[in-house]
């Protein structure tokens, strides 16, 4: 049980970082969408007067979006496509017309990082299942191992066909967070019980010593 507590305490030190929307680059991966299409505004024109038209492969119209103010000298619109391919966008206003493009491609490096991260979670729950003597905890841990293995299979398939991994990763994050939370509460429960037993034992020893002292004094 002590080994499990140590492992959980170490993992609880890890923080989860949620990144905000960033500026679109010329080449991105599907996990980097949505991102901001930023237009430099040095002339001081109204950002709301500009519309952005987004096309797939420079031919299929996808959507139009009105730009809003991002900073004193920049306007923004949101690019939210995740399918692999080339996208073009066109800034339309009464003053000018400008164009640009974004390419979405697969990233093997990101996939490797995701697989390694989920693999560590699998090893963690497998270690708990191996070390614990509790049948319920053992079944819970093996269940998490099976869920994470299935998640890896879904991730590999979605990445291969170019679908976004956002929903899969988010669902897996919630499941994993719930699992760690449940383990943390379980460990806290056992710690509190252990501390209570220690306190009761210590109090009992103190009372026993006091009774022995009183008996010794009576004999004198």
FIVEX-350952 format. One record per atom (N, C-alpha, C): residue number from 1; residue in three letters; x, y, z. Coordinates in steps of 0.02 Angstrom, whole numbers. Example, Ala and Ser with C-alpha at 12.3 -4.5 7.8 and 13.67 -1.06 7.14 Angstrom:
FIVEX-350952
ATOM|1|ala|660|-284|390;
ATOM|1|ala|615|-225|390;
ATOM|1|ala|660|-165|390;
ATOM|2|ser|642|-112|354;
ATOM|2|ser|684|-53|357;
ATOM|2|ser|645|2|394;
//
This chain:
FIVEX-350952
ATOM|1|unk|41|-60|0;
ATOM|1|unk|0|0|0;
ATOM|1|unk|43|63|0;
ATOM|2|unk|100|61|35;
ATOM|2|unk|144|119|38;
ATOM|2|unk|170|137|-31;
ATOM|3|unk|188|86|-71;
ATOM|3|unk|213|99|-139;
ATOM|3|unk|161|136|-180;
ATOM|4|unk|98|115|-174;
ATOM|4|unk|44|147|-212;
ATOM|4|unk|36|219|-191;
ATOM|5|unk|41|232|-125;
ATOM|5|unk|35|301|-100;
ATOM|5|unk|90|344|-128;
ATOM|6|unk|152|318|-129;
ATOM|6|unk|209|357|-155;
ATOM|6|unk|199|374|-229;
ATOM|7|unk|176|324|-268;
ATOM|7|unk|166|336|-339;
ATOM|7|unk|114|390|-351;
ATOM|8|unk|58|386|-314;
ATOM|8|unk|4|435|-323;
ATOM|8|unk|28|504|-302;
ATOM|9|unk|66|509|-247;
ATOM|9|unk|91|574|-225;
ATOM|9|unk|136|606|-277;
ATOM|10|unk|177|565|-311;
ATOM|10|unk|221|592|-363;
ATOM|10|unk|180|618|-422;
ATOM|11|unk|130|578|-442;
ATOM|11|unk|89|598|-500;
ATOM|11|unk|47|660|-485;
ATOM|12|unk|26|668|-423;
ATOM|12|unk|-14|727|-406;
ATOM|12|unk|26|791|-409;
ATOM|13|unk|93|785|-411;
ATOM|13|unk|135|845|-418;
ATOM|13|unk|135|871|-489;
ATOM|14|unk|114|829|-537;
ATOM|14|unk|111|851|-607;
ATOM|14|unk|52|897|-617;
ATOM|15|unk|61|950|-654;
ATOM|15|unk|7|998|-667;
ATOM|15|unk|-16|991|-738;
ATOM|16|unk|-81|1002|-748;
ATOM|16|unk|-110|1001|-815;
ATOM|16|unk|-115|1072|-841;
ATOM|17|unk|-85|1084|-900;
ATOM|17|unk|-83|1151|-928;
ATOM|17|unk|-129|1155|-988;
ATOM|18|unk|-174|1202|-987;
ATOM|18|unk|-221|1213|-1042;
ATOM|18|unk|-199|1274|-1082;
ATOM|19|unk|-183|1263|-1145;
ATOM|19|unk|-158|1318|-1187;
ATOM|19|unk|-216|1355|-1219;
ATOM|20|unk|-208|1422|-1227;
ATOM|20|unk|-258|1463|-1259;
ATOM|20|unk|-250|1461|-1335;
ATOM|21|unk|-295|1494|-1370;
ATOM|21|unk|-292|1497|-1443;
ATOM|21|unk|-233|1540|-1463;
ATOM|22|unk|-193|1516|-1510;
ATOM|22|unk|-134|1552|-1534;
ATOM|22|unk|-142|1573|-1607;
ATOM|23|unk|-95|1610|-1631;
ATOM|23|unk|-96|1632|-1701;
ATOM|23|unk|-83|1574|-1748;
ATOM|24|unk|-120|1573|-1804;
ATOM|24|unk|-110|1520|-1854;
ATOM|24|unk|-42|1529|-1888;
ATOM|25|unk|-10|1473|-1901;
ATOM|25|unk|52|1473|-1940;
ATOM|25|unk|37|1449|-2011;
ATOM|26|unk|86|1452|-2054;
ATOM|26|unk|76|1429|-2123;
ATOM|26|unk|63|1355|-2127;
ATOM|27|unk|97|1316|-2085;
ATOM|27|unk|88|1243|-2082;
ATOM|27|unk|73|1225|-2009;
ATOM|28|unk|17|1192|-1997;
ATOM|28|unk|-2|1172|-1930;
ATOM|28|unk|-23|1099|-1931;
ATOM|29|unk|-34|1072|-1871;
ATOM|29|unk|-63|1005|-1865;
ATOM|29|unk|-134|1014|-1839;
ATOM|30|unk|-175|962|-1845;
ATOM|30|unk|-246|969|-1828;
ATOM|30|unk|-257|987|-1755;
ATOM|31|unk|-210|966|-1710;
ATOM|31|unk|-216|982|-1639;
ATOM|31|unk|-205|1056|-1625;
ATOM|32|unk|-176|1093|-1672;
ATOM|32|unk|-164|1165|-1663;
ATOM|32|unk|-222|1208|-1686;
ATOM|33|unk|-276|1176|-1708;
ATOM|33|unk|-336|1212|-1728;
ATOM|33|unk|-389|1203|-1673;
ATOM|34|unk|-426|1256|-1655;
ATOM|34|unk|-430|1321|-1687;
ATOM|34|unk|-371|1367|-1672;
ATOM|35|unk|-360|1414|-1717;
ATOM|35|unk|-308|1465|-1708;
ATOM|35|unk|-332|1531|-1738;
ATOM|36|unk|-296|1584|-1724;
ATOM|36|unk|-317|1650|-1746;
ATOM|36|unk|-286|1668|-1814;
ATOM|37|unk|-328|1692|-1860;
ATOM|37|unk|-304|1726|-1920;
ATOM|37|unk|-296|1800|-1902;
ATOM|38|unk|-235|1824|-1901;
ATOM|38|unk|-222|1893|-1880;
ATOM|38|unk|-204|1937|-1940;
ATOM|39|unk|-233|1996|-1943;
ATOM|39|unk|-220|2044|-1996;
ATOM|39|unk|-194|2108|-1965;
ATOM|40|unk|-136|2131|-1988;
ATOM|40|unk|-106|2193|-1961;
ATOM|40|unk|-148|2253|-1981;
ATOM|41|unk|-164|2294|-1933;
ATOM|41|unk|-207|2352|-1943;
ATOM|41|unk|-168|2416|-1924;
ATOM|42|unk|-129|2441|-1970;
ATOM|42|unk|-90|2502|-1957;
ATOM|42|unk|-126|2565|-1981;
ATOM|43|unk|-180|2557|-2018;
ATOM|43|unk|-216|2615|-2046;
ATOM|43|unk|-272|2638|-2000;
ATOM|44|unk|-286|2598|-1948;
ATOM|44|unk|-338|2617|-1900;
ATOM|44|unk|-408|2606|-1924;
ATOM|45|unk|-419|2562|-1975;
ATOM|45|unk|-486|2549|-1999;
ATOM|45|unk|-524|2503|-1950;
ATOM|46|unk|-588|2500|-1957;
ATOM|46|unk|-631|2462|-1912;
ATOM|46|unk|-626|2387|-1929;
ATOM|47|unk|-607|2346|-1880;
ATOM|47|unk|-599|2274|-1893;
ATOM|47|unk|-665|2241|-1913;
ATOM|48|unk|-721|2266|-1886;
ATOM|48|unk|-786|2237|-1902;
ATOM|48|unk|-807|2247|-1975;
ATOM|49|unk|-770|2290|-2011;
ATOM|49|unk|-787|2302|-2081;
ATOM|49|unk|-754|2251|-2128;
ATOM|50|unk|-716|2204|-2100;
ATOM|50|unk|-679|2155|-2140;
ATOM|50|unk|-710|2086|-2130;
ATOM|51|unk|-721|2050|-2184;
ATOM|51|unk|-744|1981|-2182;
ATOM|51|unk|-689|1935|-2208;
ATOM|52|unk|-684|1876|-2177;
ATOM|52|unk|-636|1826|-2199;
ATOM|52|unk|-674|1768|-2230;
ATOM|53|unk|-657|1750|-2292;
ATOM|53|unk|-686|1694|-2327;
ATOM|53|unk|-637|1636|-2327;
ATOM|54|unk|-657|1578|-2303;
ATOM|54|unk|-612|1521|-2297;
ATOM|54|unk|-633|1468|-2348;
ATOM|55|unk|-585|1443|-2386;
ATOM|55|unk|-597|1393|-2438;
ATOM|55|unk|-554|1331|-2426;
ATOM|56|unk|-580|1273|-2448;
ATOM|56|unk|-542|1211|-2446;
ATOM|56|unk|-514|1198|-2515;
ATOM|57|unk|-447|1188|-2518;
ATOM|57|unk|-413|1176|-2582;
ATOM|57|unk|-426|1232|-2633;
ATOM|58|unk|-435|1292|-2607;
ATOM|58|unk|-443|1353|-2648;
ATOM|58|unk|-506|1351|-2692;
ATOM|59|unk|-551|1304|-2680;
ATOM|59|unk|-610|1301|-2723;
ATOM|59|unk|-676|1295|-2685;
ATOM|60|unk|-678|1252|-2634;
ATOM|60|unk|-740|1241|-2597;
ATOM|60|unk|-748|1292|-2541;
ATOM|61|unk|-800|1332|-2545;
ATOM|61|unk|-812|1382|-2493;
ATOM|61|unk|-836|1348|-2430;
ATOM|62|unk|-805|1365|-2373;
ATOM|62|unk|-823|1334|-2309;
ATOM|62|unk|-864|1381|-2265;
ATOM|63|unk|-839|1440|-2252;
ATOM|63|unk|-876|1486|-2209;
ATOM|63|unk|-847|1556|-2216;
ATOM|64|unk|-887|1604|-2193;
ATOM|64|unk|-867|1674|-2191;
ATOM|64|unk|-872|1699|-2119;
ATOM|65|unk|-825|1741|-2099;
ATOM|65|unk|-825|1765|-2030;
ATOM|65|unk|-805|1838|-2027;
ATOM|66|unk|-841|1876|-1986;
ATOM|66|unk|-824|1946|-1976;
ATOM|66|unk|-767|1952|-1926;
ATOM|67|unk|-717|1993|-1943;
ATOM|67|unk|-660|2001|-1899;
ATOM|67|unk|-678|2046|-1840;
ATOM|68|unk|-641|2037|-1785;
ATOM|68|unk|-649|2078|-1726;
ATOM|68|unk|-580|2103|-1704;
ATOM|69|unk|-580|2150|-1658;
ATOM|69|unk|-518|2181|-1635;
ATOM|69|unk|-479|2132|-1591;
ATOM|70|unk|-415|2122|-1606;
ATOM|70|unk|-370|2079|-1567;
ATOM|70|unk|-324|2121|-1523;
ATOM|71|unk|-298|2175|-1552;
ATOM|71|unk|-255|2222|-1516;
ATOM|71|unk|-261|2290|-1551;
ATOM|72|unk|-230|2343|-1526;
ATOM|72|unk|-237|2408|-1559;
ATOM|72|unk|-216|2408|-1633;
ATOM|73|unk|-174|2361|-1653;
ATOM|73|unk|-149|2361|-1722;
ATOM|73|unk|-161|2294|-1758;
ATOM|74|unk|-207|2253|-1731;
ATOM|74|unk|-220|2189|-1764;
ATOM|74|unk|-294|2170|-1758;
ATOM|75|unk|-319|2138|-1812;
ATOM|75|unk|-387|2111|-1813;
ATOM|75|unk|-382|2034|-1813;
ATOM|76|unk|-435|2001|-1789;
ATOM|76|unk|-431|1927|-1785;
ATOM|76|unk|-495|1895|-1810;
ATOM|77|unk|-486|1834|-1835;
ATOM|77|unk|-541|1789|-1850;
ATOM|77|unk|-517|1719|-1830;
ATOM|78|unk|-564|1673|-1821;
ATOM|78|unk|-545|1605|-1798;
ATOM|78|unk|-546|1556|-1856;
ATOM|79|unk|-491|1520|-1864;
ATOM|79|unk|-487|1465|-1911;
ATOM|79|unk|-498|1401|-1871;
ATOM|80|unk|-549|1361|-1889;
ATOM|80|unk|-568|1304|-1847;
ATOM|80|unk|-569|1237|-1884;
ATOM|81|unk|-536|1232|-1941;
ATOM|81|unk|-536|1169|-1979;
ATOM|81|unk|-483|1121|-1951;
ATOM|82|unk|-498|1056|-1953;
ATOM|82|unk|-452|1007|-1925;
ATOM|82|unk|-433|951|-1975;
ATOM|83|unk|-470|946|-2031;
ATOM|83|unk|-454|894|-2081;
ATOM|83|unk|-389|911|-2116;
ATOM|84|unk|-351|859|-2133;
ATOM|84|unk|-288|869|-2168;
ATOM|84|unk|-301|900|-2236;
ATOM|85|unk|-257|945|-2259;
ATOM|85|unk|-266|975|-2324;
ATOM|85|unk|-242|1047|-2325;
ATOM|86|unk|-253|1081|-2383;
ATOM|86|unk|-233|1150|-2393;
ATOM|86|unk|-295|1195|-2391;
ATOM|87|unk|-292|1248|-2354;
ATOM|87|unk|-347|1295|-2348;
ATOM|87|unk|-323|1365|-2368;
ATOM|88|unk|-365|1401|-2404;
ATOM|88|unk|-350|1470|-2421;
ATOM|88|unk|-402|1515|-2389;
ATOM|89|unk|-381|1576|-2373;
ATOM|89|unk|-429|1624|-2345;
ATOM|89|unk|-418|1692|-2378;
ATOM|90|unk|-472|1730|-2381;
ATOM|90|unk|-470|1795|-2415;
ATOM|90|unk|-501|1848|-2370;
ATOM|91|unk|-462|1902|-2359;
ATOM|91|unk|-487|1959|-2322;
ATOM|91|unk|-523|2006|-2370;
ATOM|92|unk|-587|2020|-2357;
ATOM|92|unk|-627|2064|-2400;
ATOM|92|unk|-648|2126|-2362;
ATOM|93|unk|-636|2184|-2390;
ATOM|93|unk|-661|2247|-2363;
ATOM|93|unk|-669|2297|-2421;
ATOM|94|unk|-698|2354|-2405;
ATOM|94|unk|-707|2405|-2457;
ATOM|94|unk|-642|2440|-2474;
ATOM|95|unk|-590|2428|-2433;
ATOM|95|unk|-525|2462|-2443;
ATOM|95|unk|-474|2417|-2477;
ATOM|96|unk|-477|2351|-2466;
ATOM|96|unk|-426|2308|-2494;
ATOM|96|unk|-451|2236|-2495;
ATOM|97|unk|-414|2193|-2531;
ATOM|97|unk|-424|2121|-2531;
ATOM|97|unk|-356|2087|-2524;
ATOM|98|unk|-351|2040|-2478;
ATOM|98|unk|-288|2005|-2467;
ATOM|98|unk|-302|1931|-2458;
ATOM|99|unk|-252|1889|-2470;
ATOM|99|unk|-261|1817|-2465;
ATOM|99|unk|-204|1785|-2426;
ATOM|100|unk|-216|1722|-2407;
ATOM|100|unk|-165|1683|-2373;
ATOM|100|unk|-185|1610|-2375;
ATOM|101|unk|-143|1567|-2347;
ATOM|101|unk|-157|1495|-2348;
ATOM|101|unk|-131|1461|-2285;
ATOM|102|unk|-162|1405|-2268;
ATOM|102|unk|-141|1364|-2211;
ATOM|102|unk|-141|1291|-2234;
ATOM|103|unk|-89|1254|-2216;
ATOM|103|unk|-85|1183|-2231;
ATOM|103|unk|-89|1145|-2165;
ATOM|104|unk|-135|1097|-2161;
ATOM|104|unk|-141|1054|-2102;
ATOM|104|unk|-112|986|-2120;
ATOM|105|unk|-63|964|-2082;
ATOM|105|unk|-31|899|-2094;
ATOM|105|unk|-22|860|-2029;
ATOM|106|unk|-6|796|-2036;
ATOM|106|unk|4|754|-1977;
ATOM|106|unk|71|769|-1945;
ATOM|107|unk|74|757|-1879;
ATOM|107|unk|137|765|-1843;
ATOM|107|unk|152|701|-1805;
ATOM|108|unk|203|665|-1828;
ATOM|108|unk|222|603|-1795;
ATOM|108|unk|252|616|-1726;
ATOM|109|unk|285|674|-1718;
ATOM|109|unk|316|690|-1653;
ATOM|109|unk|263|698|-1600;
ATOM|110|unk|208|734|-1617;
ATOM|110|unk|154|743|-1568;
ATOM|110|unk|122|676|-1552;
ATOM|111|unk|113|634|-1602;
ATOM|111|unk|84|569|-1590;
ATOM|111|unk|127|528|-1543;
ATOM|112|unk|193|531|-1552;
ATOM|112|unk|238|494|-1509;
ATOM|112|unk|232|518|-1437;
ATOM|113|unk|226|584|-1427;
ATOM|113|unk|219|611|-1359;
ATOM|113|unk|153|588|-1327;
ATOM|114|unk|100|587|-1367;
ATOM|114|unk|35|565|-1341;
ATOM|114|unk|37|491|-1321;
ATOM|115|unk|66|450|-1364;
ATOM|115|unk|70|378|-1350;
ATOM|115|unk|113|365|-1289;
ATOM|116|unk|169|401|-1282;
ATOM|116|unk|212|392|-1223;
ATOM|116|unk|175|412|-1159;
ATOM|117|unk|137|468|-1162;
ATOM|117|unk|99|490|-1104;
ATOM|117|unk|47|440|-1083;
ATOM|118|unk|9|414|-1131;
ATOM|118|unk|-42|364|-1115;
ATOM|118|unk|-9|298|-1092;
ATOM|119|unk|49|283|-1122;
ATOM|119|unk|85|223|-1101;
ATOM|119|unk|107|226|-1028;
ATOM|120|unk|126|285|-1004;
ATOM|120|unk|145|294|-934;
ATOM|120|unk|84|283|-888;
ATOM|121|unk|25|306|-911;
ATOM|121|unk|-36|294|-872;
ATOM|121|unk|-51|219|-869;
ATOM|122|unk|-42|184|-925;
ATOM|122|unk|-53|112|-926;
ATOM|122|unk|-6|77|-877;
ATOM|123|unk|58|95|-878;
ATOM|123|unk|107|64|-832;
ATOM|123|unk|89|78|-759;
ATOM|124|unk|65|139|-746;
ATOM|124|unk|47|158|-678;
ATOM|124|unk|-9|114|-651;
ATOM|125|unk|-63|107|-690;
ATOM|125|unk|-120|66|-666;
ATOM|125|unk|-103|-8|-666;
ATOM|126|unk|-61|-30|-713;
ATOM|126|unk|-40|-100|-712;
ATOM|126|unk|1|-114|-649;
ATOM|127|unk|44|-67|-629;
ATOM|127|unk|84|-75|-568;
ATOM|127|unk|39|-79|-507;
ATOM|128|unk|-13|-37|-505;
ATOM|128|unk|-59|-40|-448;
ATOM|128|unk|-95|-107|-446;
ATOM|129|unk|-118|-130|-505;
ATOM|129|unk|-153|-194|-508;
ATOM|129|unk|-108|-252|-486;
ATOM|130|unk|-44|-246|-502;
ATOM|130|unk|4|-299|-484;
ATOM|130|unk|20|-298|-409;
ATOM|131|unk|25|-238|-379;
ATOM|131|unk|48|-233|-310;
ATOM|131|unk|-9|-240|-259;
ATOM|132|unk|-69|-219|-277;
ATOM|132|unk|-123|-219|-227;
ATOM|132|unk|-151|-288|-215;
ATOM|133|unk|-176|-298|-154;
ATOM|133|unk|-210|-361|-137;
ATOM|133|unk|-286|-352|-137;
ATOM|134|unk|-308|-290|-146;
ATOM|134|unk|-380|-277|-147;
ATOM|134|unk|-408|-297|-215;
ATOM|135|unk|-459|-341|-214;
ATOM|135|unk|-489|-364|-277;
ATOM|135|unk|-522|-307|-314;
ATOM|136|unk|-557|-263|-278;
ATOM|136|unk|-592|-207|-310;
ATOM|136|unk|-543|-159|-344;
ATOM|137|unk|-489|-143|-308;
ATOM|137|unk|-438|-98|-337;
ATOM|137|unk|-402|-131|-395;
ATOM|138|unk|-392|-196|-391;
ATOM|138|unk|-359|-232|-445;
ATOM|138|unk|-402|-231|-508;
ATOM|139|unk|-467|-243|-501;
ATOM|139|unk|-512|-242|-558;
ATOM|139|unk|-518|-171|-587;
ATOM|140|unk|-521|-121|-543;
ATOM|140|unk|-524|-52|-565;
ATOM|140|unk|-463|-34|-606;
ATOM|141|unk|-404|-54|-583;
ATOM|141|unk|-341|-38|-618;
ATOM|141|unk|-336|-73|-684;
ATOM|142|unk|-354|-137|-686;
ATOM|142|unk|-354|-173|-749;
ATOM|142|unk|-404|-144|-798;
ATOM|143|unk|-461|-120|-772;
ATOM|143|unk|-509|-87|-815;
ATOM|143|unk|-481|-24|-847;
ATOM|144|unk|-444|15|-808;
ATOM|144|unk|-412|76|-834;
ATOM|144|unk|-360|58|-887;
ATOM|145|unk|-324|4|-877;
ATOM|145|unk|-274|-19|-926;
ATOM|145|unk|-308|-34|-993;
ATOM|146|unk|-365|-70|-989;
ATOM|146|unk|-402|-87|-1050;
ATOM|146|unk|-427|-24|-1085;
ATOM|147|unk|-454|23|-1046;
ATOM|147|unk|-480|86|-1075;
ATOM|147|unk|-425|124|-1110;
ATOM|148|unk|-366|128|-1080;
ATOM|148|unk|-311|166|-1110;
ATOM|148|unk|-284|132|-1173;
ATOM|149|unk|-283|66|-1173;
ATOM|149|unk|-262|30|-1233;
ATOM|149|unk|-310|43|-1291;
ATOM|150|unk|-376|41|-1276;
ATOM|150|unk|-426|56|-1327;
ATOM|150|unk|-419|127|-1351;
ATOM|151|unk|-404|173|-1305;
ATOM|151|unk|-394|244|-1323;
ATOM|151|unk|-337|252|-1372;
ATOM|152|unk|-282|217|-1361;
ATOM|152|unk|-225|220|-1407;
ATOM|152|unk|-246|196|-1476;
ATOM|153|unk|-285|143|-1479;
ATOM|153|unk|-308|117|-1544;
ATOM|153|unk|-351|169|-1580;
ATOM|154|unk|-396|202|-1544;
ATOM|154|unk|-438|255|-1575;
ATOM|154|unk|-395|313|-1598;
ATOM|155|unk|-345|332|-1559;
ATOM|155|unk|-302|388|-1577;
ATOM|155|unk|-263|373|-1641;
ATOM|156|unk|-235|314|-1645;
ATOM|156|unk|-197|294|-1704;
ATOM|156|unk|-241|294|-1767;
ATOM|157|unk|-303|269|-1759;
ATOM|157|unk|-349|266|-1816;
ATOM|157|unk|-369|337|-1837;
ATOM|158|unk|-387|380|-1788;
ATOM|158|unk|-408|448|-1804;
ATOM|158|unk|-352|488|-1836;
ATOM|159|unk|-291|478|-1812;
ATOM|159|unk|-234|514|-1841;
ATOM|159|unk|-220|490|-1912;
ATOM|160|unk|-231|426|-1925;
ATOM|160|unk|-217|398|-1991;
ATOM|160|unk|-265|425|-2044;
ATOM|161|unk|-328|435|-2024;
ATOM|161|unk|-377|460|-2073;
ATOM|161|unk|-383|536|-2071;
ATOM|162|unk|-343|568|-2027;
ATOM|162|unk|-340|641|-2026;
ATOM|162|unk|-393|675|-1985;
ATOM|163|unk|-428|638|-1941;
ATOM|163|unk|-478|669|-1898;
ATOM|163|unk|-446|702|-1838;
ATOM|164|unk|-483|750|-1808;
ATOM|164|unk|-458|784|-1749;
ATOM|164|unk|-456|736|-1689;
ATOM|165|unk|-404|743|-1648;
ATOM|165|unk|-397|702|-1588;
ATOM|165|unk|-425|737|-1527;
ATOM|166|unk|-452|797|-1536;
ATOM|166|unk|-472|838|-1479;
ATOM|166|unk|-524|803|-1435;
ATOM|167|unk|-577|776|-1466;
ATOM|167|unk|-631|745|-1426;
ATOM|167|unk|-606|682|-1391;
ATOM|168|unk|-564|643|-1426;
ATOM|168|unk|-538|581|-1396;
ATOM|168|unk|-493|598|-1336;
ATOM|169|unk|-448|646|-1345;
ATOM|169|unk|-402|664|-1292;
ATOM|169|unk|-439|695|-1233;
ATOM|170|unk|-490|736|-1248;
ATOM|170|unk|-528|768|-1195;
ATOM|170|unk|-565|715|-1153;
ATOM|171|unk|-597|668|-1187;
ATOM|171|unk|-633|614|-1152;
ATOM|171|unk|-585|573|-1110;
ATOM|172|unk|-527|557|-1138;
ATOM|172|unk|-477|518|-1101;
ATOM|172|unk|-451|557|-1041;
ATOM|173|unk|-443|623|-1049;
ATOM|173|unk|-420|665|-994;
ATOM|173|unk|-470|663|-936;
ATOM|174|unk|-535|668|-952;
ATOM|174|unk|-587|667|-900;
ATOM|174|unk|-587|600|-864;
ATOM|175|unk|-583|545|-902;
ATOM|175|unk|-582|478|-872;
ATOM|175|unk|-522|470|-827;
ATOM|176|unk|-463|490|-851;
ATOM|176|unk|-402|483|-812;
ATOM|176|unk|-404|527|-750;
ATOM|177|unk|-429|588|-757;
ATOM|177|unk|-435|633|-699;
ATOM|177|unk|-481|603|-646;
ATOM|178|unk|-537|574|-668;
ATOM|178|unk|-583|541|-621;
ATOM|178|unk|-549|482|-587;
ATOM|179|unk|-510|443|-625;
ATOM|179|unk|-477|385|-596;
ATOM|179|unk|-425|406|-544;
ATOM|180|unk|-385|456|-560;
ATOM|180|unk|-335|480|-512;
ATOM|180|unk|-369|511|-451;
ATOM|181|unk|-425|547|-463;
ATOM|181|unk|-461|576|-407;
ATOM|181|unk|-489|522|-361;
ATOM|182|unk|-516|469|-389;
ATOM|182|unk|-543|414|-349;
ATOM|182|unk|-487|380|-309;
ATOM|183|unk|-430|369|-342;
ATOM|183|unk|-374|339|-306;
ATOM|183|unk|-349|385|-250;
ATOM|184|unk|-346|449|-265;
ATOM|184|unk|-323|497|-214;
ATOM|184|unk|-369|497|-153;
ATOM|185|unk|-435|496|-164;
ATOM|185|unk|-482|495|-108;
ATOM|185|unk|-476|429|-69;
ATOM|186|unk|-466|374|-106;
ATOM|186|unk|-458|309|-73;
ATOM|186|unk|-396|309|-28;
ATOM|187|unk|-341|334|-55;
ATOM|187|unk|-279|337|-16;
ATOM|187|unk|-287|382|45;
ATOM|188|unk|-320|440|35;
ATOM|188|unk|-332|486|91;
ATOM|188|unk|-375|452|145;
ATOM|189|unk|-424|413|123;
ATOM|189|unk|-466|377|171;
ATOM|189|unk|-425|328|214;
ATOM|190|unk|-381|290|181;
ATOM|190|unk|-340|242|218;
ATOM|190|unk|-290|278|264;
ATOM|191|unk|-264|335|241;
ATOM|191|unk|-217|373|282;
ATOM|191|unk|-252|397|346;
ATOM|192|unk|-313|424|338;
ATOM|192|unk|-351|448|396;
ATOM|192|unk|-367|392|445;
ATOM|193|unk|-385|333|417;
ATOM|193|unk|-399|276|461;
ATOM|193|unk|-336|255|498;
ATOM|194|unk|-279|254|462;
ATOM|194|unk|-216|235|494;
ATOM|194|unk|-197|284|549;
ATOM|195|unk|-206|349|535;
ATOM|195|unk|-190|399|586;
ATOM|195|unk|-236|393|646;
ATOM|196|unk|-299|378|634;
ATOM|196|unk|-347|369|689;
ATOM|196|unk|-328|309|732;
ATOM|197|unk|-309|254|700;
ATOM|197|unk|-288|194|737;
ATOM|197|unk|-226|208|778;
ATOM|198|unk|-178|245|748;
ATOM|198|unk|-117|262|785;
ATOM|198|unk|-133|304|846;
ATOM|199|unk|-179|353|836;
ATOM|199|unk|-198|397|892;
ATOM|199|unk|-233|358|947;
ATOM|200|unk|-277|311|927;
ATOM|200|unk|-313|270|977;
ATOM|200|unk|-265|225|1015;
ATOM|201|unk|-217|196|979;
ATOM|201|unk|-167|153|1011;
ATOM|201|unk|-125|192|1059;
ATOM|202|unk|-104|251|1038;
ATOM|202|unk|-63|294|1082;
ATOM|202|unk|-101|315|1144;
ATOM|203|unk|-165|332|1135;
ATOM|203|unk|-206|352|1192;
ATOM|203|unk|-216|293|1239;
ATOM|204|unk|-226|233|1211;
ATOM|204|unk|-235|173|1252;
ATOM|204|unk|-172|158|1292;
ATOM|205|unk|-113|164|1260;
ATOM|205|unk|-50|152|1295;
ATOM|205|unk|-40|201|1352;
ATOM|206|unk|-60|265|1341;
ATOM|206|unk|-54|316|1393;
ATOM|206|unk|-98|300|1453;
ATOM|207|unk|-160|279|1439;
ATOM|207|unk|-206|262|1494;
ATOM|207|unk|-180|202|1533;
ATOM|208|unk|-153|152|1496;
ATOM|208|unk|-127|93|1529;
ATOM|208|unk|-69|110|1575;
ATOM|209|unk|-25|155|1552;
ATOM|209|unk|32|176|1594;
ATOM|209|unk|8|213|1656;
ATOM|210|unk|-44|255|1648;
ATOM|210|unk|-71|291|1705;
ATOM|210|unk|-101|243|1756;
ATOM|211|unk|-136|191|1731;
ATOM|211|unk|-165|142|1777;
ATOM|211|unk|-110|104|1814;
ATOM|212|unk|-57|86|1780;
ATOM|212|unk|-1|51|1813;
ATOM|212|unk|32|94|1866;
ATOM|213|unk|38|159|1851;
ATOM|213|unk|68|205|1900;
ATOM|213|unk|24|210|1962;
ATOM|214|unk|-42|214|1952;
ATOM|214|unk|-88|219|2008;
ATOM|214|unk|-85|155|2051;
ATOM|215|unk|-83|96|2018;
ATOM|215|unk|-78|34|2056;
ATOM|215|unk|-14|30|2096;
ATOM|216|unk|40|54|2065;
ATOM|216|unk|106|52|2099;
ATOM|216|unk|105|98|2161;
ATOM|217|unk|72|157|2152;
ATOM|217|unk|67|204|2208;
ATOM|217|unk|24|175|2264;
ATOM|218|unk|-31|139|2247;
ATOM|218|unk|-73|109|2298;
ATOM|218|unk|-35|55|2337;
ATOM|219|unk|6|17|2304;
ATOM|219|unk|45|-35|2338;
ATOM|219|unk|94|-4|2389;
ATOM|220|unk|120|55|2372;
ATOM|220|unk|166|87|2418;
ATOM|220|unk|128|113|2480;
//
